[in-house]
Amino acid sequence: MSLWKRVKNLVAKPEPVQQEKSPLTLGPGDICEVSLVTYEVIGRVQNRQRNSVMLTLRDGALIRYLSIEERENTVYALYAPIDGRLDSMNEIPTILELDDCTYHMEEQYEGMTTAVGKTPFNQSGDQSVWQYQADNFKLLRIEWQDGRFMLYEGEDVITADVRVIRGR
């Protein structure tokens, strides 16, 4: 090694340490595994007020949504979109019956979101969310933004079943 290379290495700044990706920081182009199924992240909607993220995941033609919320513990839920229609965001019931399953409202909140990639709502803005749970632990989520509703049905996912495979 030449003298100049040695001197250059002595005064060179060290490479910054890259922060390890967590499910809460995933974005479009990343790869993750949820319940032993590998997905590509194609979209991300973040609500900074609640420290929550809704990732749009794709496995071939299959689209799923992973909800991640940082509370005392990190809470995960995996959703699939369902067909349904609601007339007004002012008339959301507290008890909903869907396919012989009764859902009870657990939580309702609003907040500003930022959207990146392919998501149900392609722009950032004010979003309202209603979350329900049934006696058989099924989950139902309703989102409203810009006059449009999205309905999802899903289930909780334990922390050990979510793994980052490759980050950007």
DAUR-V224291 format. One record per residue. N is the residue number from 0. OMEGA is omega in whole degrees, 0 to 359 (999 if undefined). D_CENTER is the distance of its C-alpha to the mean C-alpha in whole Angstrom. Layout:
n=N omega=OMEGA d_center=D_CENTER
n=N omega=OMEGA d_center=D_CENTER
This chain:
n=0 omega=182 d_center=50
n=1 omega=180 d_center=51
n=2 omega=181 d_center=52
n=3 omega=178 d_center=50
n=4 omega=179 d_center=47
n=5 omega=179 d_center=47
n=6 omega=179 d_center=48
n=7 omega=179 d_center=45
n=8 omega=180 d_center=42
n=9 omega=184 d_center=44
n=10 omega=180 d_center=43
n=11 omega=177 d_center=40
n=12 omega=178 d_center=36
n=13 omega=178 d_center=34
n=14 omega=178 d_center=31
n=15 omega=180 d_center=28
n=16 omega=180 d_center=26
n=17 omega=181 d_center=23
n=18 omega=180 d_center=20
n=19 omega=180 d_center=18
n=20 omega=173 d_center=14
n=21 omega=179 d_center=12
n=22 omega=181 d_center=9
n=23 omega=182 d_center=8
n=24 omega=179 d_center=10
n=25 omega=178 d_center=9
n=26 omega=181 d_center=10
n=27 omega=181 d_center=11
n=28 omega=179 d_center=14
n=29 omega=179 d_center=13
n=30 omega=177 d_center=13
n=31 omega=179 d_center=12
n=32 omega=178 d_center=13
n=33 omega=180 d_center=12
n=34 omega=176 d_center=15
n=35 omega=175 d_center=17
n=36 omega=181 d_center=16
n=37 omega=181 d_center=15
n=38 omega=169 d_center=13
n=39 omega=176 d_center=12
n=40 omega=180 d_center=9
n=41 omega=179 d_center=11
n=42 omega=183 d_center=9
n=43 omega=173 d_center=6
n=44 omega=184 d_center=7
n=45 omega=173 d_center=8
n=46 omega=185 d_center=10
n=47 omega=181 d_center=12
n=48 omega=181 d_center=15
n=49 omega=184 d_center=12
n=50 omega=181 d_center=11
n=51 omega=181 d_center=7
n=52 omega=172 d_center=4
n=53 omega=181 d_center=2
n=54 omega=173 d_center=3
n=55 omega=184 d_center=6
n=56 omega=179 d_center=9
n=57 omega=173 d_center=12
n=58 omega=187 d_center=15
n=59 omega=178 d_center=18
n=60 omega=183 d_center=18
n=61 omega=179 d_center=16
n=62 omega=175 d_center=12
n=63 omega=181 d_center=10
n=64 omega=179 d_center=6
n=65 omega=177 d_center=4
n=66 omega=180 d_center=4
n=67 omega=179 d_center=5
n=68 omega=180 d_center=8
n=69 omega=176 d_center=11
n=70 omega=172 d_center=14
n=71 omega=173 d_center=18
n=72 omega=175 d_center=16
n=73 omega=183 d_center=12
n=74 omega=181 d_center=11
n=75 omega=172 d_center=8
n=76 omega=179 d_center=8
n=77 omega=185 d_center=9
n=78 omega=170 d_center=9
n=79 omega=179 d_center=12
n=80 omega=177 d_center=13
n=81 omega=176 d_center=17
n=82 omega=178 d_center=20
n=83 omega=182 d_center=21
n=84 omega=173 d_center=22
n=85 omega=185 d_center=23
n=86 omega=186 d_center=26
n=87 omega=178 d_center=25
n=88 omega=178 d_center=22
n=89 omega=183 d_center=25
n=90 omega=178 d_center=26
n=91 omega=182 d_center=23
n=92 omega=176 d_center=24
n=93 omega=176 d_center=24
n=94 omega=182 d_center=24
n=95 omega=176 d_center=23
n=96 omega=185 d_center=25
n=97 omega=179 d_center=23
n=98 omega=179 d_center=25
n=99 omega=178 d_center=27
n=100 omega=182 d_center=24
n=101 omega=180 d_center=25
n=102 omega=178 d_center=21
n=103 omega=182 d_center=22
n=104 omega=176 d_center=20
n=105 omega=190 d_center=18
n=106 omega=174 d_center=17
n=107 omega=179 d_center=17
n=108 omega=177 d_center=16
n=109 omega=177 d_center=16
n=110 omega=176 d_center=15
n=111 omega=180 d_center=15
n=112 omega=171 d_center=12
n=113 omega=183 d_center=12
n=114 omega=178 d_center=11
n=115 omega=177 d_center=11
n=116 omega=182 d_center=12
n=117 omega=181 d_center=12
n=118 omega=178 d_center=10
n=119 omega=178 d_center=12
n=120 omega=190 d_center=13
n=121 omega=177 d_center=14
n=122 omega=178 d_center=15
n=123 omega=178 d_center=15
n=124 omega=180 d_center=16
n=125 omega=184 d_center=17
n=126 omega=174 d_center=14
n=127 omega=183 d_center=15
n=128 omega=174 d_center=13
n=129 omega=180 d_center=15
n=130 omega=183 d_center=14
n=131 omega=172 d_center=17
n=132 omega=178 d_center=18
n=133 omega=179 d_center=21
n=134 omega=179 d_center=24
n=135 omega=176 d_center=23
n=136 omega=172 d_center=19
n=137 omega=180 d_center=17
n=138 omega=175 d_center=15
n=139 omega=181 d_center=15
n=140 omega=177 d_center=12
n=141 omega=177 d_center=14
n=142 omega=177 d_center=13
n=143 omega=176 d_center=16
n=144 omega=177 d_center=16
n=145 omega=177 d_center=19
n=146 omega=183 d_center=21
n=147 omega=177 d_center=19
n=148 omega=168 d_center=17
n=149 omega=178 d_center=14
n=150 omega=181 d_center=14
n=151 omega=173 d_center=12
n=152 omega=184 d_center=14
n=153 omega=181 d_center=13
n=154 omega=177 d_center=13
n=155 omega=177 d_center=13
n=156 omega=179 d_center=12
n=157 omega=185 d_center=15
n=158 omega=182 d_center=14
n=159 omega=181 d_center=16
n=160 omega=179 d_center=15
n=161 omega=184 d_center=12
n=162 omega=176 d_center=14
n=163 omega=179 d_center=13
n=164 omega=179 d_center=16
n=165 omega=175 d_center=17
n=166 omega=180 d_center=15
n=167 omega=999 d_center=17
